[in-house]
Amino acid sequence: VIDDLSFPLFTMDWGADEELLLLEAIEIYGLGNWTEVAEHVGTKTKHQCHQHYFDQYVNSPTTPLPDMSKILGPKYVKEEPKEEPKAKKARTDGDGDGADDEANDKADTLASFARPGDERHWGNMPELTGYNVKRNEFDPEYDIEAELPLAEMEFRETDTELDRKLKIRMLEIYNKRLAERIRRKEFIIDRGLLNIKRQQALERKRTPQEKDIQGAVRVFARFLDPDEYEIMLEGFMAESRIRNRIAELKEYRRNGIHTLSEGEVYDAEKRHRMMEIARIKAVEYPSRVGGGGRANRYLGRDGFVQAPVGDAAPKELQKLTGMERSGSGALTSLGGGARKKAPLPLDLTHLPGVELLSKREKELCVNNRLLPVHYLAIKEALMRASANGQVLKRSEVRHMFKVEPIKAVRVFELLLQNGWVKDPKEETN
């Protein structure tokens, strides 16, 4: 005897036999393959199958089960849906609202095909988060070894009362560990942490200081609601921005700045000055600024060129690079390498003390990459020693200052040419 299952079960247009075919097709073909599901049901379209399944099973108050309180049963007769003629449908609403509603319903249905399920799961990348939406599990789960103590445990008739209490206590501990696992899982899903791209976009918008603040207060997120946590985090970030602004204004006041326009000019000059100092350090002390790689970046940015070698090199450059001409006319290297890079001239525009230099002194500082303040200090020391009657020689000047010997000698020669220091040859004569 075969029972008649054509009676409606949840709605008047779906029979119990069609419900069974729908569930059987979803189990075979999977959720989302509505074309195959509709072919398996035979009497419904893929849109009808999708709509009915989501209305009665997914959006049910007792999901994933249907609402059993609304079962119709055999006493009802299944109603076949009446299809209206297309011409009648077109005349139903003269302004086209009926067609628009139908188009909107179809668009919503198609959108649900592409993105079914909970909105909290959108943006999930299983290869990064390890979360499987269909199983509602992480791989691996939190406290993955929680089941191990119960793997070999079983209740036996020979157990004593103490054994039974001990096993029940183990089950209680296991339930607590499961509850903690569920709490952590819900925390990640409710806070939208599965959406990796959204979290990365938020991280890129934050400054390094704001990232440090977020890392410090992240532990309090589990004690607050999402909105409360965001308000607290924004408050800390706003406080940090205010403190930084107060520090900037205090710096303006210490430097005698009274208007914001003067402060902007000061910040621009400060940035330029810091960049120039970093560039000079990268050129003169490449090993102290992170190795030759970073120094080479500065050199490439400033347009350093390959120095000429051989007969094309000037005598001064041969001395700087350690090249000497032997008696046979061949060039020999004292420094062990003939290929050196000639730096570009130093930019003195914004350096302190440049207004105290003459034209020849500026040329000396530019060609020898000597800061004006260093030049003025060397000049003052040499002129003071000469005024005190001390006769200076080049061999002595080379080691008097903590700069490259060639730079000190060049300054001494300039002072001799201008008559600002005594010539040791005249004193000898």
C-alpha positions in Angstrom: 0.0 0.0 0.0 1.4 3.3 -1.1 0.2 6.4 0.9 -1.0 9.4 -0.9 1.3 12.2 0.0 -0.1 14.9 -2.3 -1.8 16.8 0.5 -0.3 20.2 1.5 2.1 20.2 4.5 3.3 23.7 5.1 1.7 25.7 2.3 -1.3 25.1 0.1 0.8 25.0 -3.1 3.4 22.5 -1.9 2.5 18.9 -1.3 4.2 16.5 1.2 5.7 14.5 -1.7 7.2 17.7 -3.1 8.7 18.6 0.3 10.4 15.2 0.4 11.7 15.6 -3.1 13.0 19.1 -2.3 14.9 17.9 0.8 16.2 14.8 -1.0 17.5 17.0 -4.0 19.2 19.5 -1.6 21.0 16.5 0.1 22.1 15.1 -3.2 23.1 18.3 -5.2 23.8 20.7 -2.3 22.4 24.0 -1.3 22.6 26.6 -4.2 22.3 24.2 -7.1 18.7 25.1 -7.7 18.5 24.1 -11.3 19.3 20.5 -10.5 17.0 20.7 -7.4 14.1 21.9 -9.6 14.7 19.1 -12.1 14.6 16.6 -9.3 11.3 18.0 -7.9 9.9 18.1 -11.4 6.8 20.3 -10.7 8.5 23.5 -9.5 10.9 26.0 -11.0 14.3 26.8 -9.4 12.9 30.2 -8.1 10.0 28.5 -6.4 12.3 25.9 -4.9 14.7 28.5 -3.6 11.9 30.7 -2.2 10.0 27.9 -0.5 13.1 26.4 1.1 14.3 29.7 2.5 10.7 30.7 3.7 9.9 27.4 5.4 13.3 26.1 6.6 16.0 28.8 6.7 13.9 31.8 7.9 11.7 29.7 10.2 11.6 30.5 13.9 12.7 27.0 14.6 15.5 26.9 12.0 16.9 24.6 10.7 13.6 22.7 11.2 10.3 24.1 9.8 7.6 25.5 12.1 5.8 22.3 13.0 2.9 24.2 14.5 1.7 25.3 11.1 1.3 21.8 9.5 -1.8 21.5 7.4 -2.2 17.7 7.0 -4.3 15.4 4.8 -7.6 17.2 5.5 -6.5 20.0 3.2 -6.5 19.7 -0.5 -3.4 21.0 -2.4 -4.1 24.0 -4.5 -2.4 24.4 -7.9 -1.1 27.9 -8.4 -3.0 29.8 -11.1 -0.9 31.5 -13.7 -2.3 34.7 -15.0 -1.9 35.5 -18.7 0.9 37.8 -19.5 -1.4 40.4 -21.1 -3.5 40.5 -17.9 -0.4 40.9 -15.8 0.7 43.8 -17.9 -2.7 45.5 -17.5 -2.9 45.0 -13.8 -1.0 48.1 -13.0 -0.9 50.8 -15.7 2.2 52.5 -14.2 4.3 49.4 -14.3 4.6 48.9 -10.5 3.7 45.2 -10.8 6.5 44.6 -13.3 8.9 46.5 -11.1 8.0 44.4 -8.0 8.5 41.2 -10.0 11.9 42.4 -11.2 12.9 43.3 -7.7 11.8 39.9 -6.4 13.8 38.2 -9.1 16.9 40.4 -8.4 16.7 39.6 -4.6 16.4 35.9 -5.4 19.4 35.9 -7.7 21.4 37.9 -5.1 20.6 35.3 -2.5 21.9 32.6 -4.9 25.3 34.3 -5.0 25.4 35.2 -1.3 23.3 32.9 0.8 23.5 32.6 4.6 24.3 34.9 7.5 25.6 38.4 6.7 28.1 38.1 9.5 29.9 35.4 7.4 30.4 37.8 4.4 34.0 38.4 3.5 35.2 35.2 5.2 38.4 33.6 3.7 38.6 30.0 5.0 42.3 29.7 3.9 43.1 32.6 6.3 40.5 32.4 9.1 40.2 28.6 9.1 36.4 29.0 9.5 34.1 26.7 7.6 30.7 28.4 7.2 28.7 25.2 6.4 30.0 23.3 9.4 30.2 26.4 11.6 33.6 25.2 12.8 37.1 26.6 12.9 40.0 24.5 11.8 41.5 24.0 14.3 39.0 24.8 17.0 39.8 26.5 20.2 41.0 24.1 22.9 41.2 21.3 20.4 42.3 18.8 23.0 39.1 19.2 25.2 37.7 15.8 24.0 40.9 13.8 24.8 40.1 13.2 28.5 36.7 11.7 27.5 37.9 9.5 24.7 38.3 6.4 26.8 35.7 7.2 29.5 32.5 5.2 29.9 30.0 4.5 32.6 29.9 0.9 33.8 27.8 -1.0 36.2 30.8 -1.8 38.3 31.7 1.9 38.9 31.7 3.0 42.5 29.9 6.1 43.7 33.2 8.0 43.8 34.0 6.9 40.2 30.6 8.0 39.1 31.0 11.5 40.7 34.5 11.8 39.2 33.2 11.1 35.7 30.3 13.5 36.1 32.7 16.1 37.2 34.8 15.5 34.1 31.7 15.9 32.0 31.0 19.3 33.7 34.5 20.5 33.0 34.2 19.4 29.4 30.9 21.3 29.0 32.6 24.4 30.4 35.4 24.1 27.9 32.8 23.7 25.1 30.9 26.7 26.3 34.2 28.7 26.2 34.8 27.5 22.7 31.3 28.6 21.6 31.7 32.0 23.3 34.9 32.7 21.5 33.4 31.6 18.2 30.4 33.8 18.6 32.7 36.7 19.6 34.6 36.4 16.4 31.5 36.1 14.2 29.5 38.9 16.0 32.4 41.4 15.8 32.8 40.8 12.0 36.3 39.6 12.4 35.9 37.0 9.6 35.8 39.8 7.0 39.6 39.9 6.4 39.5 42.7 3.8 37.4 45.0 5.9 39.8 44.5 8.9 42.8 45.2 6.7 41.2 48.3 5.3 40.7 49.6 8.8 44.3 48.8 9.8 45.6 50.8 6.8 43.6 53.9 7.8 45.1 53.9 11.3 48.4 55.6 12.2 51.2 53.6 13.9 50.3 55.3 17.2 46.6 54.4 16.8 47.6 50.8 16.0 49.6 50.7 19.3 46.6 52.0 21.2 44.3 49.4 19.6 46.8 46.6 20.6 46.9 47.8 24.2 43.1 48.0 24.7 42.1 45.0 22.6 41.9 42.9 25.7 38.9 44.9 26.9 36.8 44.0 23.8 35.3 40.9 25.4 33.9 42.9 28.4 32.1 45.5 26.2 29.5 45.5 23.5 30.8 46.2 20.0 29.4 49.8 20.0 30.8 50.5 23.5 34.2 49.2 22.5 34.3 51.3 19.3 33.4 54.4 21.4 36.1 53.7 23.9 38.7 53.0 21.2 37.8 56.2 19.3 38.0 58.1 22.6 41.6 56.9 23.3 42.6 57.8 19.7 41.1 61.3 20.0 43.0 61.8 23.2 46.2 60.7 21.6 45.6 63.2 18.7 44.9 66.0 21.1 48.1 65.3 23.1 50.2 65.3 19.9 48.6 68.6 18.8 49.4 70.1 22.3 53.0 69.0 22.0 53.3 70.6 18.6 51.8 73.9 19.8 54.3 73.8 22.8 57.1 73.3 20.3 55.9 76.3 18.3 55.9 78.5 21.4 59.4 77.4 22.4 60.6 78.5 19.0 58.9 81.9 19.1 56.1 81.0 16.7 52.8 82.8 17.3 50.6 82.0 14.3 49.5 78.7 12.6 50.9 79.9 9.2 54.3 80.4 10.8 53.9 76.9 12.3 53.3 75.4 8.8 56.5 77.1 7.5 58.4 75.8 10.5 57.2 72.3 9.9 58.2 72.4 6.3 61.7 73.7 7.1 62.0 71.1 9.9 61.2 68.2 7.5 63.6 69.6 4.9 66.3 69.9 7.6 65.8 66.3 8.8 65.9 65.0 5.3 69.1 66.9 4.6 70.7 65.6 7.8 69.7 62.0 7.0 71.1 62.4 3.5 74.4 63.7 4.8 74.7 60.9 7.3 73.9 58.3 4.6 76.7 59.7 2.4 79.4 60.3 5.0 78.6 57.3 7.3 76.9 54.7 5.3 77.7 51.9 7.9 75.8 53.9 10.6 72.5 54.2 8.9 71.7 50.6 8.1 74.4 49.5 5.7 75.2 50.3 2.1 71.7 49.5 0.8 70.0 52.4 2.4 73.0 54.7 1.6 72.7 53.7 -2.0 69.1 54.7 -2.0 70.0 58.2 -0.9 72.8 58.3 -3.5 70.5 57.3 -6.3 67.9 59.8 -5.2 70.4 62.7 -5.2 71.8 61.7 -8.6 75.3 60.5 -7.7 77.5 59.8 -10.7 80.5 57.6 -11.3 83.7 59.5 -10.7 86.1 59.8 -13.7 89.2 57.6 -13.4 92.6 57.5 -15.1 93.9 60.6 -16.9 90.5 62.1 -17.0 90.4 62.5 -13.2 91.6 65.8 -11.8 94.6 65.9 -9.5 92.4 66.8 -6.5 90.1 63.9 -7.1 93.1 61.6 -7.5 94.3 62.6 -4.0 90.8 62.1 -2.5 90.3 58.7 -4.1 93.9 57.5 -3.2 95.3 57.6 -6.7 98.8 58.5 -7.5 100.8 58.6 -10.7 103.9 56.4 -10.5 107.2 57.3 -12.2 106.3 55.2 -15.3 103.1 57.2 -15.8 100.8 54.5 -14.6 98.1 55.2 -12.0 98.2 53.2 -8.8 95.6 53.1 -6.1 96.6 53.7 -2.5 93.1 52.8 -1.2 92.9 49.4 -3.0 90.2 50.4 -5.5 90.1 52.8 -8.4 86.4 53.1 -8.8 85.0 55.8 -6.5 81.8 57.8 -6.6 82.0 61.6 -6.6 79.2 63.1 -4.6 77.1 66.0 -5.7 77.9 69.4 -4.2 76.3 70.2 -0.8 73.2 72.3 -0.7 73.8 75.2 1.7 70.5 77.0 1.2 68.9 76.3 4.5 71.9 75.3 6.6 72.7 77.5 9.7 75.7 79.9 9.4 75.6 80.1 5.6 74.9 83.9 5.7 78.3 84.4 7.4 80.3 83.0 4.5 81.9 84.7 1.6 81.6 83.4 -2.0 84.9 81.6 -1.9 84.1 80.1 1.5 80.8 78.8 0.2 82.5 77.2 -2.8 84.9 75.5 -0.4 82.1 74.1 1.8 80.1 73.0 -1.3 83.0 71.2 -3.0 84.2 69.5 0.2 80.8 68.8 1.6 81.7 70.7 4.8 78.9 72.2 6.9 79.1 76.0 7.5 79.1 75.6 11.3 82.1 73.1 11.0 83.9 75.5 8.7 83.4 78.4 11.0 84.6 76.5 14.0 87.8 75.4 12.2 88.4 78.9 10.9 88.0 80.4 14.3 90.4 77.9 15.9 93.1 78.4 13.2 92.8 82.2 13.3 92.9 82.3 17.1 96.0 80.0 17.1 97.7 82.2 14.5 96.9 85.4 16.5 98.5 83.9 19.5 101.8 83.6 17.6 101.6 79.9 16.9 103.1 78.8 13.6 100.8 76.2 12.0 102.0 73.5 9.6 99.9 71.4 7.3 101.0 68.2 9.1 99.7 69.7 12.4 96.5 71.0 11.0 95.6 67.5 9.6 95.0 66.1 13.0 93.8 69.1 15.0 90.1 68.6 14.3 87.7 65.6 14.2 87.0 65.9 10.5 88.6 64.3 7.5 92.2 65.6 7.3 91.8 66.7 3.7 89.0 69.0 4.7 91.0 70.7 7.4 93.9 71.2 5.0 91.7 72.8 2.4 90.4 75.3 5.0 93.9 76.1 6.1 95.0 76.7 2.5 92.1 79.1 2.0 93.0 81.0 5.1 96.6 81.2 3.9 95.5 82.6 0.5 93.5 85.3 2.2 96.2 86.2 4.7 94.1 85.4 7.7 96.8 83.1 9.2 100.6 83.3 9.1 102.4 81.4 6.3 104.9 78.9 7.9 107.4 79.4 5.0 107.6 83.2 5.6 108.2 82.6 9.3 111.0 80.1 8.4 112.7 82.7 6.0 
